[in-house]
């Protein structure tokens, strides 16, 4: 949990502010998960702070979703281009990639 909170602070993606009047505040919850190996032995415990998206209200913010993730079509296009140009592809995992997305609105959680 502390690792997750440290990443929020390191990336400067949040600030503690007084609760604003007239603004929707989205609740959060911690999600815990055990990562296991092929023999079902727990190798790592993970904790993620997630928003309670189900608290959205229809006709107010029901049709708005925020997810800074890549689309499958973009991956297919990228791999087709790489194969055509005979480039090498290397894979890496970016922890907390959603923290790098640019938003043009304010959200209160």
KEVO-63468 format. One record per residue: residue in one letter; x negated, y negated, z negated of N, C-alpha, C, O in turn. Coordinates in steps of 0.02 Angstrom, whole numbers. Each point is the difference from the previous one (the first is absolute). Last residue first. Layout:
% KEVO-63468
+--------+--------+--------+--------+--------+--------+--------+--------+--------+--------+--------+--------+--------+
! residu !    n.u !    n.v !    n.w !   ca.u !   ca.v !   ca.w !    c.u !    c.v !    c.w !    o.u !    o.v !    o.w !
+--------+--------+--------+--------+--------+--------+--------+--------+--------+--------+--------+--------+--------+
!      A !      X !      Y !      Z !      X !      Y !      Z !      X !      Y !      Z !      X !      Y !      Z !
...
+--------+--------+--------+--------+--------+--------+--------+--------+--------+--------+--------+--------+--------+
% end
This chain:
% KEVO-63468
+--------+--------+--------+--------+--------+--------+--------+--------+--------+--------+--------+--------+--------+
! residu !    n.u !    n.v !    n.w !   ca.u !   ca.v !   ca.w !    c.u !    c.v !    c.w !    o.u !    o.v !    o.w !
+--------+--------+--------+--------+--------+--------+--------+--------+--------+--------+--------+--------+--------+
!      X !    573 !   -629 !    277 !      9 !     68 !    -28 !    -12 !     -2 !    -74 !      5 !     52 !    -33 !
!      X !     38 !   -219 !    267 !     -7 !      1 !    -73 !     15 !     71 !    -24 !     54 !     27 !     12 !
!      X !   -136 !   -165 !    228 !     36 !     55 !    -30 !    -14 !     -1 !    -75 !    -56 !    -12 !    -21 !
!      X !     37 !   -156 !    261 !    -17 !     14 !    -70 !     44 !     56 !    -25 !     60 !      4 !     15 !
!      X !   -152 !    -49 !    247 !     54 !    -14 !    -48 !    -25 !     14 !    -70 !    -52 !     33 !     -9 !
!      X !    -61 !     18 !    220 !     16 !    -71 !      6 !     58 !    -19 !    -46 !     35 !    -49 !     12 !
!      X !   -251 !    244 !      1 !     72 !    -12 !     -7 !     13 !    -74 !      4 !    -41 !    -40 !    -23 !
!      X !   -163 !    239 !     85 !     17 !    -71 !     -7 !     76 !     -7 !     -2 !     35 !     25 !     44 !
!      X !   -205 !    191 !   -121 !     49 !    -27 !     47 !     15 !    -73 !    -14 !      0 !    -22 !    -58 !
!      X !   -144 !    177 !    -69 !    -33 !    -40 !     50 !     49 !    -31 !     50 !    -21 !    -38 !     44 !
!      X !     76 !    194 !   -223 !    -21 !    -63 !    -31 !    -32 !    -47 !     51 !     -9 !    -59 !    -14 !
!      X !     79 !    285 !     65 !     55 !    -48 !      0 !    -19 !    -67 !    -31 !     33 !    -50 !     12 !
!      X !   -180 !    242 !     -9 !      1 !    -39 !     63 !     55 !    -52 !      0 !     -8 !    -53 !     31 !
!      X !    -98 !    218 !   -205 !     42 !    -58 !     -8 !      0 !    -46 !     61 !     -6 !    -61 !     -7 !
!      X !   -179 !    227 !     33 !     42 !     -1 !    -60 !     38 !    -66 !     -3 !    -28 !    -53 !     11 !
!      X !    -68 !    186 !    203 !     -3 !    -65 !    -33 !     47 !      2 !    -59 !     61 !      3 !      9 !
!      X !   -204 !    184 !    149 !     61 !    -13 !    -38 !     -9 !    -66 !    -36 !    -50 !    -10 !    -36 !
!      X !    -58 !    118 !    275 !    -12 !    -21 !    -68 !     67 !    -15 !    -33 !     48 !    -17 !     33 !
!      X !   -176 !    135 !    209 !     58 !    -13 !    -43 !    -23 !    -24 !    -68 !    -52 !     23 !    -26 !
!      X !    -44 !    -24 !    298 !    -14 !     18 !    -69 !     60 !    -20 !    -42 !     33 !    -50 !     13 !
!      X !   -100 !     98 !    264 !     45 !    -27 !    -50 !    -20 !     26 !    -68 !    -12 !     60 !     -9 !
!      X !   -101 !   -102 !    274 !      4 !     40 !    -60 !     46 !    -35 !    -49 !      1 !    -62 !     -4 !
!      X !     19 !     41 !    280 !    -32 !    -27 !    -60 !      4 !     51 !    -56 !     41 !     46 !      2 !
!      X !     42 !    -52 !    243 !    -48 !     48 !    -27 !    -41 !    -29 !    -58 !    -61 !      9 !     -4 !
!      X !    254 !    -99 !    139 !    -66 !    -32 !      3 !    -57 !     43 !    -28 !    -58 !    -19 !      0 !
!      X !    286 !     97 !     -1 !    -13 !    -22 !     68 !    -70 !    -30 !      8 !    -34 !     12 !     50 !
!      X !    111 !     49 !   -265 !    -13 !     60 !     41 !    -17 !    -19 !     71 !    -45 !     29 !     31 !
!      X !    109 !   -202 !   -176 !    -65 !     27 !    -20 !    -18 !     61 !     42 !    -57 !      7 !     21 !
!      X !    271 !   -100 !      6 !    -52 !    -45 !     26 !    -70 !     26 !    -15 !    -44 !     -2 !     43 !
!      X !    227 !    118 !   -134 !     -1 !      8 !     73 !    -54 !    -44 !     31 !    -35 !     22 !     46 !
!      X !     74 !    -45 !   -277 !    -34 !     64 !     15 !     -2 !     14 !     75 !    -50 !     27 !     25 !
!      X !    166 !   -222 !    -99 !    -71 !     -4 !    -17 !    -37 !     64 !     19 !    -53 !     -3 !     31 !
!      X !    287 !     -2 !     -8 !    -32 !    -42 !     50 !    -75 !     -5 !    -12 !    -40 !      5 !     47 !
!      X !    168 !    110 !   -207 !     -1 !     37 !     63 !    -35 !    -40 !     54 !    -40 !     28 !     38 !
!      X !     76 !   -134 !   -243 !    -51 !     52 !     -7 !     -6 !     40 !     65 !    -55 !     14 !     23 !
!      X !    224 !   -175 !    -37 !    -65 !    -33 !      3 !    -57 !     51 !     -5 !    -51 !     -6 !     33 !
!      X !    275 !     78 !    -60 !    -13 !    -18 !     70 !    -69 !    -32 !      8 !    -34 !     12 !     50 !
!      X !    116 !     38 !   -267 !    -23 !     60 !     35 !    -16 !    -15 !     73 !    -47 !     28 !     28 !
!      X !     24 !   -222 !   -214 !     53 !     37 !     33 !    -29 !     59 !     39 !    -56 !     -4 !     25 !
!      X !    -41 !   -120 !   -257 !     -7 !      5 !     72 !     58 !     41 !     29 !     24 !     46 !    -32 !
!      X !     -7 !   -202 !   -194 !    -26 !     65 !     22 !     -3 !      0 !     76 !     34 !    -39 !     33 !
!      X !     56 !   -112 !   -240 !    -58 !    -14 !     41 !    -33 !     66 !     20 !    -52 !     19 !    -28 !
!      X !    304 !   -102 !    -52 !    -46 !     57 !     -1 !    -57 !    -14 !     48 !      9 !      0 !     61 !
!      X !    243 !   -100 !   -162 !    -69 !    -21 !      7 !    -43 !     63 !     -5 !      0 !     33 !    -52 !
!      X !    275 !   -111 !    110 !    -48 !     48 !    -28 !    -70 !    -26 !     13 !    -13 !    -31 !     52 !
!      X !    294 !    -46 !    -38 !    -70 !    -20 !     -1 !    -42 !     54 !    -33 !     14 !     22 !    -56 !
!      X !    232 !    -30 !     78 !    -32 !     18 !     63 !    -74 !    -19 !      3 !    -31 !      8 !     52 !
!      X !    172 !    -58 !   -244 !      4 !     72 !     12 !    -38 !     21 !     63 !    -27 !     55 !      3 !
!      X !     74 !   -270 !   -133 !    -67 !     19 !     21 !     -3 !     74 !     19 !    -54 !     30 !      1 !
!      X !    266 !   -153 !    -24 !    -48 !    -47 !    -27 !    -70 !     17 !     26 !    -31 !    -40 !     34 !
!      X !    224 !    172 !     21 !     16 !    -68 !     22 !    -46 !    -53 !    -30 !      6 !    -58 !     17 !
!      X !    -11 !    285 !   -148 !     24 !     -8 !     69 !     24 !    -71 !     11 !     31 !    -30 !    -44 !
!      X !   -223 !     92 !   -136 !     72 !     -9 !      6 !     20 !    -11 !     73 !    -30 !    -40 !     35 !
!      X !   -182 !    174 !   -185 !     19 !    -52 !     48 !     76 !     -3 !      7 !     34 !     51 !     -9 !
!      X !   -172 !    107 !   -122 !     37 !    -52 !    -35 !     20 !    -57 !     46 !     29 !    -50 !    -22 !
!      X !   -164 !    246 !     79 !     71 !     16 !     -1 !     40 !    -54 !    -36 !     62 !      4 !     -1 !
!      X !   -304 !     -2 !     14 !     33 !    -25 !     60 !     75 !     12 !      1 !     36 !    -36 !     35 !
!      X !   -233 !     19 !   -217 !     64 !     35 !      3 !     41 !    -28 !     58 !     44 !    -42 !    -10 !
!      X !   -322 !     51 !    -12 !     60 !    -40 !    -11 !     62 !     44 !      6 !      0 !     51 !     35 !
!      X !   -253 !     30 !   -121 !     42 !     -9 !     59 !     61 !    -43 !    -18 !     20 !     -3 !    -58 !
!      X !   -281 !     99 !    -26 !     53 !    -46 !    -19 !     41 !    -15 !     63 !    -27 !    -26 !     49 !
!      X !   -130 !    249 !   -118 !     14 !    -54 !     47 !     57 !    -42 !    -29 !     48 !     25 !    -27 !
!      X !   -243 !    184 !    -36 !     53 !    -43 !    -24 !      9 !    -56 !     50 !    -49 !    -31 !     22 !
!      X !    -75 !    297 !    -48 !      9 !    -64 !     34 !     58 !    -38 !    -32 !     49 !     31 !    -22 !
!      X !   -241 !    184 !    -24 !     64 !    -29 !    -18 !      4 !    -69 !     32 !    -48 !    -38 !     -2 !
!      X !    -98 !    276 !     65 !      2 !    -71 !    -13 !     71 !    -21 !    -19 !     49 !     27 !     26 !
!      X !   -114 !    201 !     11 !    -66 !    -30 !     10 !     -1 !    -74 !    -17 !    -53 !    -28 !    -15 !
!      X !    200 !    274 !    -33 !      3 !    -73 !     -1 !    -71 !    -28 !      4 !    -42 !     14 !    -42 !
!      X !    120 !    221 !    147 !    -32 !    -25 !    -60 !     -1 !    -76 !      5 !    -20 !    -29 !     50 !
!      X !     98 !    198 !    119 !     48 !    -32 !    -45 !    -29 !    -21 !    -67 !     36 !     -2 !    -51 !
!      X !   -151 !     86 !    252 !     18 !     52 !    -49 !     47 !    -27 !    -54 !      9 !     31 !    -52 !
!      X !    -98 !   -169 !    227 !     33 !     56 !     35 !     21 !     56 !    -47 !     43 !     40 !     17 !
!      X !    -63 !   -278 !   -132 !    -39 !     29 !     54 !     38 !     59 !     30 !     58 !     11 !    -16 !
!      X !     53 !   -237 !   -105 !    -26 !     67 !    -11 !    -41 !     23 !     60 !      7 !    -26 !     55 !
!      X !    104 !   -206 !   -195 !    -27 !     25 !     63 !    -32 !     67 !    -15 !    -38 !      8 !    -48 !
!      X !    241 !   -153 !    -82 !    -61 !     41 !     -6 !    -20 !     23 !     70 !     40 !     29 !     36 !
!      X !    109 !   -254 !   -125 !     -4 !     61 !     41 !    -67 !     35 !    -13 !    -52 !    -33 !     -8 !
!      X !    239 !   -188 !    -68 !    -58 !     40 !    -16 !      1 !     64 !     41 !     53 !     30 !     12 !
!      X !     55 !   -296 !    -19 !      9 !     67 !     28 !    -65 !     38 !    -13 !    -54 !    -22 !     21 !
!      X !    188 !   -213 !   -124 !    -61 !     38 !     11 !     18 !     69 !     26 !     46 !     33 !    -26 !
!      X !     96 !   -271 !     60 !     -7 !     59 !    -43 !    -66 !     34 !     18 !    -26 !     -8 !     56 !
!      X !    184 !   -244 !    -23 !    -53 !     46 !     17 !      3 !     61 !    -45 !     32 !     -1 !    -53 !
!      X !    145 !   -215 !    153 !    -31 !     38 !    -53 !    -54 !     47 !     26 !     -4 !     14 !     59 !
!      X !     94 !   -257 !     39 !      1 !     72 !     14 !    -37 !     36 !    -56 !    -57 !    -18 !    -16 !
!      X !    194 !   -226 !     39 !    -61 !     31 !    -26 !      7 !     75 !      8 !     47 !     31 !    -25 !
!      X !     67 !   -268 !    138 !      6 !     71 !    -15 !    -68 !     27 !    -24 !    -51 !    -11 !     32 !
!      X !    138 !   -248 !    -64 !    -39 !     44 !     44 !     10 !     72 !    -22 !      3 !     15 !    -60 !
!      X !     89 !   -212 !    -55 !     30 !      7 !     66 !    -39 !     43 !     49 !     19 !      5 !     58 !
!      X !   -159 !   -103 !   -256 !     74 !      1 !      0 !     24 !      6 !     72 !    -28 !    -32 !     44 !
!      X !   -214 !    128 !   -141 !     34 !    -55 !     34 !     76 !      8 !     -1 !     26 !     56 !      7 !
!      X !   -231 !     24 !   -181 !     54 !     27 !     42 !     39 !    -57 !     32 !     28 !    -42 !    -35 !
!      X !   -288 !      5 !    -23 !     64 !      5 !    -35 !     54 !     27 !     47 !     -3 !    -12 !     61 !
!      X !   -244 !     91 !    -10 !     36 !    -63 !      1 !     64 !      8 !    -41 !     23 !     56 !    -11 !
!      X !   -272 !     70 !     93 !     51 !      1 !    -51 !     32 !    -70 !     -3 !    -33 !    -49 !    -14 !
!      X !    -83 !    171 !    232 !    -11 !    -50 !    -52 !     58 !      3 !    -49 !     58 !      9 !     21 !
!      X !   -188 !    142 !    200 !     54 !    -15 !    -45 !    -21 !    -55 !    -48 !    -59 !    -11 !    -13 !
!      X !    -83 !    108 !    182 !     66 !      7 !     33 !     58 !    -15 !    -47 !     58 !      6 !     20 !
!      X !   -326 !     11 !    -16 !     38 !    -63 !    -12 !     68 !      1 !     34 !     17 !    -46 !     37 !
!      X !   -197 !    221 !    -58 !     24 !    -24 !     65 !     40 !    -65 !     -6 !     22 !    -28 !     51 !
!      X !   -105 !    134 !   -248 !    -58 !    -10 !     44 !     20 !    -29 !     67 !    -35 !    -43 !     28 !
!      X !    205 !    104 !   -184 !    -37 !    -59 !    -21 !    -58 !    -15 !     46 !    -12 !    -58 !     19 !
!      X !    136 !    253 !     19 !     44 !    -58 !      9 !    -37 !    -64 !    -17 !      4 !    -50 !     37 !
!      X !   -114 !    251 !    -83 !      1 !    -14 !     72 !     45 !    -59 !     16 !    -16 !    -41 !     43 !
!      X !      8 !    122 !   -265 !    -62 !    -34 !     17 !     -3 !    -18 !     75 !    -25 !    -53 !     18 !
!      X !    205 !    184 !    -99 !      7 !    -70 !    -21 !    -63 !    -40 !     17 !      5 !    -58 !     18 !
!      X !    -12 !    290 !     23 !     51 !    -31 !     43 !      7 !    -75 !    -16 !      1 !    -41 !     45 !
!      X !   -137 !    171 !   -186 !    -31 !     -6 !     66 !     46 !    -36 !     49 !    -21 !    -43 !     38 !
!      X !    103 !    103 !   -251 !    -43 !    -58 !     -4 !    -35 !    -13 !     67 !    -10 !    -58 !     19 !
!      X !    143 !    250 !    -42 !     41 !    -60 !      0 !    -44 !    -63 !      0 !     14 !    -48 !     35 !
+--------+--------+--------+--------+--------+--------+--------+--------+--------+--------+--------+--------+--------+
% end
